[in-house]
């Protein structure tokens, strides 16, 4: 049972790291995209969005660890809800302009 508590703590710490944008430069997919796409993507906002999903998972996992009633009665539905929210979140990320940065306008284009 002690390892379950440790998992909740580790997931919570990962959520904190994502909230501050720490892992973005180290994620393999972020390293493999072109420089142009890196300049157009707001990684800080994207990491904050992912941190919310990670925090929600940590809350669900924490409730499952600390409450047998939650684990028996509500864990399945909380997990399904979290996965559905994750699907909606992925759709939102792909459609939203919130995670895109407008390319800088050069001095010659301003005139």
N, C-alpha and C positions, 0 to 999 in steps of 0.2 A: 504494500500500500504506500510505502514511503516514496517509491519511484513515481507514483501517480502525482504526488505533491510536487516532486521535482519537475515533471513534465509541464505542469501548470506554470510554475515559476519560469522555466526556460521559455515557454511560449509567450508569457507576459513580457519578458526581457526582450525577446525578438520583436514584439510589437512596439516597445519603446524605441528600439533601434530604428525600426522603419518609420516611426513618427518623426524622428529627427533626420531621416534621409541618409543614414549611415551606410546601409548595405548597397545602395544604388550603384556606386562605382565598381563593386565587386561581383555583381550578378553577371553570369556568363552571357546572357542575352543582351544585357546593356553594353557589354564590351564588344559584341559582334556586330552591332548596328553601325551604319555609316556615320561619319562626322556630321553630315548635313542633317540627318535624322536626329542625332543627339542634340544639335542646336535647336531643333524645332520641338523637342519634347521637354515638358516640365516634370522632371524626375522627382522634385521635392513634393509636388502635389500628388503625383502618382504613388509615392511612398506613403504619404499620409493616408491616402485612400486604402492602400493595402494594410496599413497599421490598424485601421478601424476593423477590417475583416479579421485580422489576427487577434485583436482584443476581444471581439465577439466570440471567437473560438476559445480563447482563454477563459472567458466567463462561463461558457457552456461546459468546458472541461472542468473548471473549478467547481461548478455546481454539481457535476456528476461525481466528482471525487468526495465532496463534502456532504452531499445529501443523497441518501439511498432512495428517498421518495422521488427525487428528481430523476435519478438514474433509472429507476424502474418505470415510472409513469410518463416522464416528459422528454427523456433524452433522445428518443427516436425522432420525435416531432421537432425538437429544437435543432437537431442535426439536419433534417430535411429542410427546415426553414432557413438555416444557415447556408445550405447548398443552393437553395433557390435564390436567396439574396446574393450569393456569389455569382450566379448566372446573370442576374439583373445588373450587377455591378460590372461584370465584364462587358456586357452589352453597352452600358452607359459609358464606360471608358472608351470603347471603340467608336462611339457616335459623338461624344462630347468634344467640344473645342477647349474645354477647361485644361486639358493636359497637353495642349499645343501652345507653343510660343510663337508669336508672329516673328518672322525673320527680320533682322535689323535692316533699316532702309539706309542705303549708302548716301553720301552727300550729293553724288551726281544724280541720283534718282529723285531727290527732294526738289531740285530746280526745275 
